[in-house]
Amino acid sequence: MGERDFSRRQFIKTVGAASVVAAAAMSMPFVRASASDNRFQGKTLRLLTWSDDTGLAALRNIAATFEAKTGAKVIADRTGSTSEMVAKLKAGGDRPQYDVITLAGVGAEGLASAGLLEKPDLNRIPNLKDVPAKYQTGADGHGIGYLLWCNSLVYSTRTVKDVPDSYAALWDENYAGRLFLPPPNWTEAMDLIIIAAKLAGGDEHNIEPGFKKLEELKDRVMMLGENPNQIAELFRTGSLDIGGLYAPAFFPKQIRDPNYGLGATFGMKEGFYTDLMLSVLPKNRPGDTDLAHAFIDHSLDPYVQGKMAEDIFNGPVNAKAIISAEARKSPYILTPEQIAEKAIMHDNAFLATVHEQWIRRYTEIFSS
């Protein structure tokens, strides 16, 4: 989503990436290397990914299983934002640093426009055949979609009696003063403006009804939720009832901890917004090209996709992702069927044309 500085906070400590992969590999079932994968035995892939829980999940479910499958070694660096990833690659100039980077679409677009990326060879990524076309690539073909960052409503399981089934719940007067919304520079705020417009009879191209409807909330909002940890603590202490748009992926531990009383739902009748996260190949890479393509392909494996969805509440892009029967009962673990039915993709090209104006107006509403 958008810049991703704002949606990618460092809310866990960065740890040694190699040790994380090794520990994850020890805790998972052994994956036997097939004969076709033996060519990667002993080779090294350098990965740049997130420093948050999503990055750790990628190390557990993608990197560790890739190591076990191929005999290759994954050495990962992790950072907290897309802009930091872009800065790292640009600062390195022509020096090979990473074989694969996982980041938000806007970062991939920036690196591609700077001439720093190579377009992946789609023929080397056989799992793409099971990915719907709109999720296969981004950044003008320079990125391969590997997960969906999905936003929903989050709510207190203690004070909200019925699971919300519409974004209209944000306007329920019962939650006045105990409501949070996304900050203005997050793409979630752009989506909320569109949702408000649609609830008021408009849409993204008739946006005035949306701003008028948001004005109804100006005196009801406790805060604009810049810090996910702070949001989780306010739910734990009983200070918040509801908020959004926000990603359950920010709260994988807290949602599972009953002490927080934190719930999330993707069951809104209006659908839910998604942002396609991408894997990219820097033009200058230290390792093997076939190995890099194999890693990207492995990230799309149906089993791996299902594990990422269950672990971190991201949406799988593979339509054949394997989600366990138990996980399918969860309101915040997305299945391929839910994505096909209700996921709404950001129109990043359109949002880029209105972004600054909408940020200004959203800020004016909630700062006055």
C-alpha positions as CSV (number, residue, x, y, z in Angstrom):
1,M,0.0,0.0,0.0
2,G,1.2,3.4,-1.0
3,E,4.6,4.5,0.3
4,R,4.6,1.7,2.9
5,D,6.8,3.8,5.3
6,F,3.5,4.4,7.0
7,S,2.1,0.8,6.9
8,R,5.4,-0.9,7.6
9,R,6.4,-0.1,11.2
10,Q,9.2,-1.8,13.0
11,F,7.2,-3.3,15.9
12,I,9.5,-6.2,16.6
13,K,13.3,-6.2,17.0
14,T,15.4,-7.0,14.0
15,V,17.2,-10.3,14.7
16,G,19.9,-12.1,12.7
17,A,18.2,-13.3,9.6
18,A,20.3,-16.4,9.1
19,S,19.5,-17.6,12.6
20,V,15.8,-17.0,12.0
21,V,15.8,-19.2,8.9
22,A,17.7,-21.9,10.7
23,A,15.4,-21.9,13.7
24,A,12.3,-22.0,11.4
25,A,13.8,-24.9,9.5
26,M,14.3,-26.9,12.7
27,S,10.7,-26.4,13.7
28,M,9.1,-27.5,10.4
29,P,8.7,-30.9,8.8
30,F,11.7,-31.8,6.7
31,V,11.2,-31.1,3.0
32,R,13.1,-33.5,0.8
33,A,15.0,-31.9,-2.1
34,S,13.8,-33.3,-5.4
35,A,16.2,-34.4,-8.1
36,S,15.4,-31.3,-10.2
37,D,16.4,-29.0,-7.3
38,N,19.8,-30.5,-6.5
39,R,21.4,-28.0,-8.9
40,F,20.9,-25.4,-6.2
41,Q,22.7,-27.3,-3.5
42,G,25.2,-25.1,-1.7
43,K,24.2,-21.9,-3.6
44,T,23.3,-18.7,-1.8
45,L,20.4,-16.3,-2.3
46,R,20.4,-12.9,-0.7
47,L,17.0,-11.6,0.2
48,L,15.7,-8.2,1.4
49,T,12.4,-8.3,3.2
50,W,10.4,-6.6,5.9
51,S,11.5,-6.3,9.5
52,D,8.0,-6.8,10.9
53,D,6.0,-10.0,11.5
54,T,5.3,-10.3,7.8
55,G,9.0,-10.5,7.2
56,L,9.5,-13.1,9.9
57,A,6.6,-15.1,8.4
58,A,8.4,-15.0,5.0
59,L,11.5,-16.3,6.6
60,R,9.6,-19.1,8.3
61,N,7.3,-20.1,5.5
62,I,9.2,-19.2,2.3
63,A,12.9,-19.0,3.0
64,A,13.2,-21.9,5.4
65,T,11.1,-24.2,3.3
66,F,13.1,-23.2,0.2
67,E,16.3,-24.0,1.9
68,A,15.0,-27.4,3.0
69,K,13.7,-28.1,-0.5
70,T,16.7,-27.0,-2.5
71,G,19.7,-27.2,-0.2
72,A,20.4,-23.5,-1.0
73,K,21.1,-21.0,1.7
74,V,19.0,-17.8,2.1
75,I,20.7,-14.9,3.7
76,A,18.2,-12.2,4.6
77,D,18.4,-8.5,5.5
78,R,15.3,-6.9,6.9
79,T,14.1,-3.3,7.0
80,G,11.0,-1.5,8.1
81,S,9.8,0.3,5.1
82,T,9.6,0.3,1.3
83,S,11.4,3.6,1.1
84,E,14.3,2.2,3.1
85,M,14.5,-0.7,0.7
86,V,14.5,1.6,-2.3
87,A,17.2,3.8,-0.6
88,K,19.4,0.7,0.1
89,L,19.3,-0.4,-3.5
90,K,19.9,3.1,-4.9
91,A,22.8,3.7,-2.5
92,G,24.5,0.6,-3.7
93,G,24.7,1.8,-7.2
94,D,26.0,-0.9,-9.5
95,R,27.2,-3.0,-6.6
96,P,25.3,-6.4,-6.4
97,Q,23.5,-6.6,-3.1
98,Y,20.3,-8.7,-3.3
99,D,19.0,-11.4,-5.5
100,V,15.3,-10.9,-4.5
101,I,13.5,-8.0,-2.7
102,T,9.9,-8.2,-1.4
103,L,8.2,-4.9,-1.1
104,A,5.2,-2.8,-1.8
105,G,4.1,-2.0,-5.4
106,V,5.0,1.7,-5.2
107,G,8.6,0.8,-4.3
108,A,8.8,-1.6,-7.2
109,E,7.5,1.1,-9.5
110,G,10.1,3.6,-8.2
111,L,13.0,1.1,-8.7
112,A,11.8,0.1,-12.1
113,S,11.5,3.7,-13.3
114,A,15.1,4.3,-12.0
115,G,16.3,1.4,-14.2
116,L,17.4,-0.7,-11.3
117,L,15.2,-3.8,-11.9
118,E,15.2,-6.7,-14.3
119,K,11.9,-8.1,-15.6
120,P,11.5,-11.7,-14.3
121,D,11.2,-14.4,-17.0
122,L,7.6,-15.6,-16.4
123,N,8.4,-18.9,-18.1
124,R,10.7,-19.7,-15.1
125,I,7.8,-19.2,-12.6
126,P,5.4,-22.2,-13.3
127,N,3.2,-21.5,-10.3
128,L,2.1,-18.3,-11.9
129,K,-0.4,-20.4,-14.0
130,D,-2.6,-20.6,-10.8
131,V,-2.4,-16.9,-10.0
132,P,-5.2,-14.7,-11.4
133,A,-3.9,-12.4,-14.1
134,K,-4.5,-9.2,-12.0
135,Y,-2.2,-10.5,-9.3
136,Q,0.5,-12.0,-11.4
137,T,2.7,-8.9,-12.1
138,G,3.1,-5.2,-11.2
139,A,5.4,-2.3,-11.8
140,D,5.0,-2.7,-15.6
141,G,6.1,-6.4,-15.4
142,H,9.1,-5.8,-13.1
143,G,7.4,-7.4,-10.1
144,I,5.7,-10.7,-9.3
145,G,2.8,-10.6,-6.9
146,Y,3.4,-12.9,-3.9
147,L,0.8,-11.8,-1.4
148,L,-2.1,-9.3,-0.8
149,W,-2.0,-6.8,2.0
150,C,-5.6,-6.7,3.0
151,N,-7.5,-4.1,5.1
152,S,-10.6,-4.6,7.1
153,L,-12.4,-3.4,10.2
154,V,-10.9,-4.2,13.6
155,Y,-13.1,-4.1,16.7
156,S,-13.3,-4.9,20.4
157,T,-14.8,-8.4,21.0
158,R,-15.8,-7.2,24.5
159,T,-17.8,-4.1,23.5
160,V,-19.0,-4.7,19.9
161,K,-21.9,-7.2,20.3
162,D,-22.2,-8.3,16.6
163,V,-19.4,-8.7,14.1
164,P,-19.7,-5.7,11.8
165,D,-20.8,-6.6,8.2
166,S,-20.5,-3.0,6.8
167,Y,-18.2,-0.1,7.0
168,A,-21.2,1.9,8.1
169,A,-20.4,0.6,11.6
170,L,-17.7,3.3,11.8
171,W,-20.5,5.8,11.8
172,D,-22.4,4.2,14.7
173,E,-22.9,6.9,17.3
174,N,-22.4,4.3,20.1
175,Y,-18.7,4.2,19.3
176,A,-18.2,8.0,19.4
177,G,-15.0,8.9,21.2
178,R,-13.8,5.2,21.0
179,L,-13.1,5.1,17.3
180,F,-9.9,5.3,15.3
181,L,-9.2,5.9,11.7
182,P,-6.0,5.5,9.5
183,P,-3.6,8.5,9.3
184,P,-4.0,10.7,6.2
185,N,-0.8,9.6,4.4
186,W,-1.7,5.9,4.5
187,T,-3.4,4.4,1.4
188,E,-6.0,3.0,3.9
189,A,-7.2,6.6,4.3
190,M,-7.6,6.9,0.5
191,D,-9.7,3.8,0.5
192,L,-11.7,5.0,3.5
193,I,-12.5,8.2,1.6
194,I,-13.8,6.1,-1.3
195,I,-15.8,3.9,1.0
196,A,-17.4,7.0,2.6
197,A,-18.3,8.3,-0.8
198,K,-20.0,5.1,-1.8
199,L,-21.9,4.9,1.4
200,A,-23.1,8.4,0.7
201,G,-24.1,7.7,-2.9
202,G,-20.9,8.7,-4.7
203,D,-17.7,7.0,-5.7
204,E,-14.0,7.7,-6.3
205,H,-14.9,9.9,-9.3
206,N,-17.7,11.7,-7.3
207,I,-15.8,12.1,-4.1
208,E,-17.5,15.1,-2.4
209,P,-20.2,13.0,-0.7
210,G,-17.3,11.0,0.9
211,F,-15.7,14.1,2.5
212,K,-19.0,15.3,3.7
213,K,-19.7,11.9,5.3
214,L,-16.2,11.9,6.9
215,E,-17.0,15.2,8.5
216,E,-19.6,13.5,10.5
217,L,-16.8,11.6,12.3
218,K,-14.6,14.6,13.1
219,D,-15.7,14.9,16.7
220,R,-16.0,11.1,17.3
221,V,-12.5,10.0,16.5
222,M,-10.1,9.3,19.4
223,M,-7.1,9.1,17.1
224,L,-5.6,8.5,13.7
225,G,-3.8,5.2,14.2
226,E,-0.2,5.7,13.2
227,N,1.2,3.1,15.5
228,P,-0.3,-0.5,15.4
229,N,1.2,-1.4,18.8
230,Q,-0.5,1.6,20.4
231,I,-3.8,0.7,18.8
232,A,-3.5,-2.9,20.2
233,E,-2.8,-1.6,23.7
234,L,-5.8,0.7,23.5
235,F,-8.0,-2.3,22.7
236,R,-6.4,-4.2,25.5
237,T,-7.1,-1.5,28.1
238,G,-10.7,-1.1,26.8
239,S,-10.3,2.3,25.4
240,L,-11.3,1.6,21.8
241,D,-14.4,-0.1,20.3
242,I,-13.7,-0.1,16.6
243,G,-11.6,1.3,13.8
244,G,-10.4,0.9,10.2
245,L,-9.4,0.5,7.6
246,Y,-6.6,-1.4,9.1
247,A,-4.9,-4.7,8.4
248,P,-5.2,-7.7,10.8
249,A,-1.6,-8.4,9.6
250,F,-0.5,-5.7,12.0
251,F,-1.8,-7.8,15.0
252,P,-1.0,-11.5,14.4
253,K,0.0,-12.1,18.0
254,Q,-2.6,-9.8,19.7
255,I,-5.5,-11.2,17.8
256,R,-4.6,-14.6,19.0
257,D,-4.2,-13.4,22.6
258,P,-7.6,-13.1,24.4
259,N,-6.2,-10.5,26.8
260,Y,-6.4,-7.9,24.0
261,G,-10.1,-8.6,23.1
262,L,-9.2,-7.7,19.5
263,G,-11.2,-9.0,16.6
264,A,-11.1,-8.4,12.8
265,T,-13.4,-9.1,10.0
266,F,-13.3,-9.2,6.2
267,G,-17.0,-9.9,6.0
268,M,-18.2,-6.4,4.9
269,K,-20.8,-6.5,2.3
270,E,-19.0,-3.7,0.4
271,G,-15.9,-5.9,0.0
272,F,-12.4,-5.2,1.3
273,Y,-9.4,-3.4,-0.2
274,T,-6.1,-5.1,-1.1
275,D,-2.7,-4.0,-2.2
276,L,-0.5,-6.3,-4.2
277,M,3.0,-6.9,-2.6
278,L,5.7,-7.8,-5.1
279,S,8.9,-9.7,-5.4
280,V,11.5,-8.1,-7.7
281,L,14.9,-8.9,-9.2
282,P,17.5,-6.1,-8.9
283,K,19.4,-5.7,-12.2
284,N,22.7,-6.3,-10.5
285,R,22.6,-9.4,-8.4
286,P,25.2,-11.4,-6.5
287,G,23.7,-14.8,-7.1
288,D,22.3,-17.2,-9.6
289,T,19.4,-16.1,-11.8
290,D,17.8,-19.5,-11.9
291,L,18.0,-19.7,-8.1
292,A,16.3,-16.3,-7.8
293,H,13.4,-17.3,-10.1
294,A,13.1,-20.6,-8.2
295,F,12.7,-18.7,-5.0
296,I,10.0,-16.5,-6.4
297,D,8.2,-19.5,-7.8
298,H,8.5,-21.2,-4.4
299,S,6.8,-18.2,-2.8
300,L,3.8,-19.0,-5.0
301,D,3.6,-22.7,-4.0
302,P,0.0,-23.5,-2.9
303,Y,1.2,-24.9,0.5
304,V,3.5,-21.9,1.1
305,Q,0.7,-19.4,0.2
306,G,-1.6,-21.1,2.6
307,K,0.9,-21.0,5.4
308,M,1.5,-17.3,4.9
309,A,-2.2,-16.6,5.0
310,E,-2.7,-18.6,8.2
311,D,0.4,-17.2,9.9
312,I,0.2,-13.5,9.1
313,F,-3.3,-12.9,7.8
314,N,-2.2,-11.8,4.3
315,G,-4.2,-12.8,1.3
316,P,-2.9,-15.6,-0.9
317,V,-2.5,-14.7,-4.6
318,N,-2.5,-18.4,-5.7
319,A,-6.1,-19.4,-6.4
320,K,-5.1,-23.0,-5.3
321,A,-3.6,-21.9,-2.0
322,I,-4.1,-24.7,0.6
323,I,-5.9,-23.3,3.6
324,S,-6.6,-25.8,6.4
325,A,-10.2,-26.7,7.4
326,E,-9.6,-25.1,10.9
327,A,-8.1,-21.9,9.4
328,R,-11.1,-21.5,7.1
329,K,-13.3,-21.0,10.2
330,S,-11.3,-17.9,11.1
331,P,-12.8,-14.5,10.2
332,Y,-9.4,-13.0,9.6
333,I,-7.7,-15.7,7.6
334,L,-8.5,-15.2,3.9
335,T,-9.2,-18.0,1.5
336,P,-8.8,-17.8,-2.3
337,E,-12.6,-18.0,-2.6
338,Q,-13.1,-14.9,-0.4
339,I,-10.5,-13.0,-2.4
340,A,-12.1,-13.9,-5.7
341,E,-15.5,-12.7,-4.4
342,K,-14.8,-9.6,-2.3
343,A,-11.3,-8.3,-2.8
344,I,-11.0,-4.8,-4.3
345,M,-7.6,-3.9,-5.9
346,H,-6.2,-0.4,-5.5
347,D,-6.2,1.7,-8.6
348,N,-2.8,3.1,-7.9
349,A,-2.6,5.0,-11.1
350,F,-5.8,6.9,-10.2
351,L,-4.9,7.4,-6.6
352,A,-1.6,8.9,-7.7
353,T,-3.5,11.7,-9.4
354,V,-5.6,12.6,-6.4
355,H,-3.3,11.5,-3.5
356,E,-2.0,14.9,-2.4
357,Q,-5.4,16.7,-2.6
358,W,-7.2,13.9,-0.7
359,I,-4.5,13.9,2.0
360,R,-4.9,17.6,2.5
361,R,-8.6,17.5,2.8
362,Y,-8.6,14.4,5.1
363,T,-6.1,16.2,7.3
364,E,-8.2,19.4,7.4
365,I,-11.2,17.4,8.6
366,F,-9.5,15.6,11.4
367,S,-7.1,18.3,12.6
368,S,-9.6,21.1,13.0
